[in-house]
Structure formats: C-alpha cells, structure tokens
Amino acid sequence: MSNAYILSFRVGIKTGKPFLSWFSDTRINLFTLPGFNESILEEERYCLKSNLDTRVYPRMPLVAVSVALMDEDGRILLVKRRFEPGSGLWSIPGGLVGLGETIREAALRELEEETGLKADINGIVDVVDTIIKEGGLVKYHYVIIVFEARNPSGELRRCSEECIDIGWFRLNEALSMELTKTARKVLEKLIEKYGS
C-alpha cells in the first residue's frame, strides 16, 4: 500500500524563517532551512500530525464542534484538556470537523472518540468564537458549534490522549470548576434553560 506525500513550504509565524515539511498518513518530517531553530517546530509537528494543517497561528478560522451531553440525572459530561488552548481546564467533548463530514457527524464521532459514548443530538445550544491572540497575532481561532445531546449509551472511558480526565457533574458544581470560556458560556445557558 503506497502513501500519498504532501510537500509544503512554510514560514514560521514567530520567527519569519522558512522551513519545509513533508508528511503522509503515517509520518511527519520537517526540514529547516539555515538559521531556523528546531525547537520551534515541535508544536507545528503535532499540529501537522493531528490535522494535516496548523491549529496554531492558523491561516483561517477552523470549524469545530462540541457536545454538551446530559444524563437522566441532569448531569453534564466534561473532559479535562491535555493540550492548548485550555490545557488543564475542564471542557465539553469535541474537536474539528473533518473534510466531507457534516457537523452532526463530527459531533457524534468526537463524542465517541473522546468518551466511548454515543448519544442522541437534540439541537444546537450555541455557536461560539474562540480567538486567542499572542503578540498581536492570532494564535488560535475556532468557530465552535455546540450541540446538546441526551440518552448516553456505551461505557464511559477516557479514550483520547487529548483528555487527562473525564466525569459527570451537576451543572452548578461544574460552574465552580476551572473551565474553558466556551464550557462556562454553555453551562450558563444550560442553567438558564434547566436550572442548576
């Protein structure tokens, strides 16, 4: 089975220095040109591997989905993030929409990939902009479609290296935790809708 390779010429956002990257579905290699600091490529290498495009200092906003999954007791499922943005904070399960994938398909896939659970999507809770700047540049820019879901099925487990921890929490309990801005905004909307 042959791999398709992509060669890309890039310029480091922070340094302004050029480098070359080539990658397939199984391997990432980055080649610097003279004068470029190799250590700066680590985050770029992760981004290329995870999405075949950069999540850090993106060229355009990235479309993401998340799923506010609630159980029969009115608790919400949260995951503790390993990576930036929001490393170490509690958030709602989710991730990027894949090419050719609908937002609903992406939401259900991300939920299962991160938590092992399936659910019924009820509708959209909110659409949130996450824009984080550093040194006058946009470091992260996501447009996140947040779905509400019910009727979880399957075995809850931490399935993704992107999560440090996972758990069910009452809405008012969750609101007192260290949350991403998106999770806090969604929790406030859900409390307004259902109470705590």
N, C-alpha and C positions, 0 to 999 in steps of 0.2 A: 504494500500500500504506500503510495507516494504522498508526501506532504506538499502543500502549497506554501510557498515562502513569499513574504512581503518585505521589500526593502524600503526604508523610509529615511529621508534626510530631515533632521530636526535641529532646532536651535533651542538651547537651554533658556528657559524663561528668566531664571535668576542670573545666569552668567552671561547670556547672549552669545555663548560659544557653541559652535556646531558639533553635532555627532550623528553617527549613522546607526540605524537599528535594523536588524532583520529577525523575523520570527515566523514560526509555524505554529501549528496547534500543540506542539509538544516541547518547543524550545525557544528561549529568548536569548538573543545575543545583542549587546550594544557595543559599538566601536566608537571610541572617542577620536577626535582629531587633535593635533598637538595643542597643548595648553589647557585642556579640559580636565577638571577634577573628577576622577572616577567615583568618588563617594557620593556625588550629587545624583548619580544615575540610579541609586537603589530604589527610590520611590517611583521613578519612571519605569524601572524594570517591573515592579509589582503591578503598576497600572497597565502596562502593555500586556502582561501575562493574564490579568484578570478580565480585561475588557478589550484588548487589542486596540485601545485608544487611551489617551491620557485622561484620568479623572482629576489630576492635579494641574492647575493652570490650563483648563480646557480652552479649546478654540471656540466653543459654543456651549450653551446650556445642555445638560444631559437630562433625559427624561427617566424618572424613577417612579416606583410605586411602593406603597406600604399598606399593611393590612392591620387595622385595629380589630383584632379578634376578641370577642367577648364570649364567655361561657354561660351556662344556665344560671350560675350564681351571680352574674353581673360583674365578674372579674375580667380584667384585660390582660392579655399576654404581652409581656415585654421581654426584650433581649438586651443584654449589656454588650455594647460595641467594643471590638478589639482595635479597630483601625479608625483613623481620621476620615472625615471630620466626626468629632464627637467621641473619640476614644475614651473608654471608661465610663461613658454615660449610658443610661437606660433609654431604649428607643423602641419603636414599633417595627416588627419584622418587615423587611422589604429589600429592594435593590433595583438595579437598572432594567429597563425594558430591552429585550433582545431584538435584533433585526428580524422583521417579519412576524413579530409576536404582538398580539393585542395587549392593551393594558390589563385587562381582566386575566388573560392567560399568564402574563408576567406576575401579577399579584399572587395568584394561586401557586405558581411554580416557586416563587421566592418564599412564600409561607412554608411550603413543604420542605424546601431545601434547608431552611434555617431551623425549623422546629419539628419536622416529621409529621405535622398535622395537615389535614385537609379541612375545608370549611365551605359554607355557602356565603357568597358575597351578596350583601343586601343593597349596596349602593355606594356612592361617593360621599365621604364626610367633608372633605376639603381638598383644595389644591394649594400647595404651599411652595413658596420660593425659598430656597436655601442658598444664600450668596455670602461667601466668606472671602474677605479681601485681606491681602498681606502686602505691605509695602506699596500700596497704590495699585496693585494688580489683583485680579480676581483669581483666587487660589482654588475655590470650589464654587460651582454653580449647578444646582439641581432644581428641576421643576418636579415636585413630588405629588402624585395623585394618591390620595389616602382613601382607601376603601374601608367600609365597615363590614365585618363578617360575623356569622354566628354558626352554631351547630358544629363545633370542632369534632373531628374524628381522627383516630390513629393514636399512636403512642408518642407523648411529648418527650423530645430528646434534643439536646444541642447537637445539630448535625453539621454546622458550618464552622470553619476556622475563623470566620468573621465575628463570632459570638463568644464572649467569655462566660456568660451565664444566661439563664432563661427562667422565667417563672410567671405565675398568675398572681395578680394583685388587685385589690379593691381600688376603685377609681380615686377615692380620697387618699388612700395610702400611697398610691403611685404618684400622686401630685406632690407629695412631700419628698420624693426621691430625686436624685441627681439625674435630670432628664435632658435630652436634646431639646432644642427650641421647638422643633416640629412635634415631638411627642407631647410636650407641655401644652401646645396650642390645641392639639387634637383632644387631649384629656379634658381640657377646659370646655371644649364643645360638647363632649360626651356627658360631662357632669351637668352641663346646662340642659341637655336633652333628657337624661335619665335620672339625674340626682346622683348623690355620692354613694 
